[in-house]
Amino acid sequence: MPTREFNVLFLCTGNSARSIMAESAMNRRGRGKFKAFSAGSHPAETVHPMALELLKELNYETSALRSKSWNEFARSDSTPLDFVFTVCDKIAGEMCPLWPGQPITAHWGASDPAAFAGSDEAKRRFFFKIYTELENRIKIFSSLPFDSLDRFALERRVREIGTVKLPEDK
């Protein structure tokens, strides 16, 4: 077990759904080992209502969740980051700021539930599917043997986690 909490930042363009769900899941799953944050390059005005609804259904505290700019985490006086994960393809192609702490970075792309078209019930199912995909990656990540991996091996492992997908619905 690490002797301190690792700081993890999840990035998405709008910071309204995927990154918010990942932040919540990491803070629950990694309590005491990880402290998660989320941000966006072009943050939405609010968190997506279906993301909030899902998190509330899963018994998450949502009152402090908000869409925020990645600039909050790129200042020289910001919390040093250990890991930065992009969760949308669009932001993975953007020029990211320099992060304090020289974090390990990886792309954990997931489909955008906010862009999903369909009935409200189909949208809810899709939000849950994306949440589950992100949560599965977080479970794998949080179970890595951090004390026995050098930086190169850890970078390789966190990038591999980005390829983990759920089986397609039948």
C-alpha positions as CSV (number, residue, x, y, z in Angstrom):
1,M,0.0,0.0,0.0
2,P,1.2,3.5,-0.8
3,T,2.2,5.7,2.2
4,R,0.2,8.6,0.7
5,E,-2.8,9.3,-1.4
6,F,-2.2,9.6,-5.2
7,N,-3.9,12.5,-6.9
8,V,-5.7,11.5,-10.1
9,L,-7.3,13.9,-12.6
10,F,-9.9,12.8,-15.2
11,L,-10.3,15.0,-18.2
12,C,-13.0,15.4,-20.8
13,T,-13.9,18.3,-23.0
14,G,-17.1,19.3,-21.2
15,N,-16.5,17.8,-17.7
16,S,-20.2,17.0,-17.5
17,A,-20.6,13.2,-17.6
18,R,-17.7,10.8,-18.1
19,S,-15.0,12.6,-16.1
20,I,-17.5,13.4,-13.4
21,M,-18.5,9.7,-13.1
22,A,-14.9,8.6,-13.1
23,E,-14.0,11.1,-10.4
24,S,-16.9,9.8,-8.2
25,A,-16.0,6.2,-8.8
26,M,-12.3,6.7,-8.1
27,N,-13.0,8.6,-4.9
28,R,-15.3,5.8,-3.7
29,R,-13.1,2.9,-4.8
30,G,-9.8,4.4,-4.0
31,R,-10.6,6.0,-0.7
32,G,-7.4,6.4,1.3
33,K,-5.3,5.5,-1.6
34,F,-6.4,8.0,-4.3
35,K,-7.9,11.4,-4.4
36,A,-9.7,12.1,-7.7
37,F,-10.6,15.3,-9.5
38,S,-12.1,16.0,-12.9
39,A,-12.0,18.9,-15.3
40,G,-12.5,19.9,-18.9
41,S,-10.9,22.0,-21.6
42,H,-14.2,23.6,-22.3
43,P,-16.3,22.9,-19.3
44,A,-20.1,22.8,-19.5
45,E,-22.1,25.1,-17.4
46,T,-23.5,22.2,-15.3
47,V,-23.1,18.5,-14.8
48,H,-25.3,16.5,-17.1
49,P,-28.6,15.7,-15.2
50,M,-28.5,12.0,-16.2
51,A,-25.0,11.7,-14.8
52,L,-26.2,13.2,-11.5
53,E,-29.3,11.0,-11.5
54,L,-27.2,7.8,-12.0
55,L,-24.7,8.8,-9.4
56,K,-27.5,9.5,-6.9
57,E,-29.1,6.1,-7.7
58,L,-25.7,4.5,-6.9
59,N,-25.6,6.3,-3.6
60,Y,-22.9,8.9,-4.4
61,E,-22.9,12.3,-2.7
62,T,-23.3,14.7,-5.6
63,S,-23.8,18.1,-4.0
64,A,-20.1,19.1,-4.5
65,L,-19.9,17.9,-8.1
66,R,-19.4,20.7,-10.7
67,S,-18.0,21.2,-14.2
68,K,-14.6,23.0,-13.9
69,S,-11.8,24.1,-16.2
70,W,-8.6,22.2,-16.4
71,N,-6.9,25.5,-15.6
72,E,-7.7,25.0,-12.0
73,F,-5.3,22.1,-12.0
74,A,-2.5,23.5,-14.2
75,R,-1.4,26.5,-12.0
76,S,2.0,26.3,-10.3
77,D,0.3,26.3,-6.9
78,S,-2.2,23.6,-7.8
79,T,-2.2,20.2,-6.1
80,P,0.6,18.1,-7.7
81,L,-0.9,15.3,-9.8
82,D,0.3,11.7,-10.0
83,F,-2.0,10.5,-12.8
84,V,-4.0,12.3,-15.5
85,F,-6.4,10.2,-17.6
86,T,-8.3,11.5,-20.6
87,V,-11.7,9.8,-21.0
88,C,-12.8,11.3,-24.3
89,D,-11.1,11.1,-27.7
90,K,-11.5,14.8,-28.5
91,I,-9.6,16.0,-25.5
92,A,-6.9,13.4,-26.1
93,G,-6.0,15.2,-29.3
94,E,-5.9,18.7,-27.6
95,M,-2.7,20.3,-26.4
96,C,-3.0,19.8,-22.6
97,P,-1.4,22.2,-20.1
98,L,1.7,21.3,-18.2
99,W,0.6,19.6,-15.0
100,P,2.3,20.1,-11.6
101,G,3.9,16.9,-10.3
102,Q,4.9,15.3,-13.7
103,P,2.0,12.9,-13.7
104,I,1.8,9.6,-15.6
105,T,-0.8,10.1,-18.3
106,A,-3.0,7.7,-20.3
107,H,-6.0,7.8,-22.5
108,W,-9.0,5.8,-21.2
109,G,-11.5,6.8,-23.9
110,A,-15.1,6.0,-23.5
111,S,-18.2,6.9,-25.6
112,D,-20.0,10.1,-24.8
113,P,-23.2,9.3,-23.0
114,A,-24.3,12.9,-23.3
115,A,-24.3,12.6,-27.1
116,F,-26.3,9.4,-27.1
117,A,-29.6,9.6,-29.0
118,G,-32.5,7.6,-27.9
119,S,-35.4,7.3,-25.4
120,D,-34.8,8.4,-21.9
121,E,-34.6,4.8,-20.8
122,A,-32.0,4.0,-23.5
123,K,-30.0,7.0,-22.4
124,R,-30.1,5.8,-18.8
125,R,-28.9,2.4,-19.8
126,F,-26.1,4.0,-21.9
127,F,-25.0,6.2,-19.0
128,F,-24.8,3.2,-16.8
129,K,-22.8,1.2,-19.4
130,I,-20.2,4.0,-19.7
131,Y,-20.1,4.3,-15.9
132,T,-19.5,0.6,-15.6
133,E,-16.8,0.7,-18.2
134,L,-15.0,3.4,-16.3
135,E,-15.5,1.8,-13.0
136,N,-14.0,-1.5,-14.3
137,R,-10.9,0.4,-15.4
138,I,-10.7,2.1,-12.0
139,K,-11.0,-1.3,-10.2
140,I,-8.1,-2.6,-12.3
141,F,-6.1,0.5,-11.7
142,S,-6.6,0.7,-8.0
143,S,-5.5,-3.0,-7.6
144,L,-2.1,-2.4,-9.3
145,P,0.9,-3.3,-7.1
146,F,2.2,0.3,-7.1
147,D,5.0,-0.4,-4.6
148,S,6.5,-3.1,-6.9
149,L,6.2,-1.3,-10.2
150,D,8.8,1.2,-11.5
151,R,7.6,4.3,-13.4
152,F,8.0,2.7,-16.8
153,A,6.0,-0.4,-15.9
154,L,3.3,1.6,-14.2
155,E,3.0,3.8,-17.3
156,R,2.6,0.7,-19.5
157,R,0.0,-0.8,-17.2
158,V,-2.2,2.3,-17.0
159,R,-2.1,2.7,-20.7
160,E,-3.2,-0.9,-21.2
161,I,-6.1,-0.3,-18.8
162,G,-7.4,2.2,-21.4
163,T,-8.1,-0.6,-23.8
164,V,-10.4,-2.5,-21.4
165,K,-14.0,-2.5,-22.8
166,L,-17.2,-4.1,-21.7
167,P,-18.5,-7.0,-23.9
168,E,-21.1,-5.7,-26.3
169,D,-24.7,-6.1,-25.4
170,K,-26.4,-9.0,-27.1
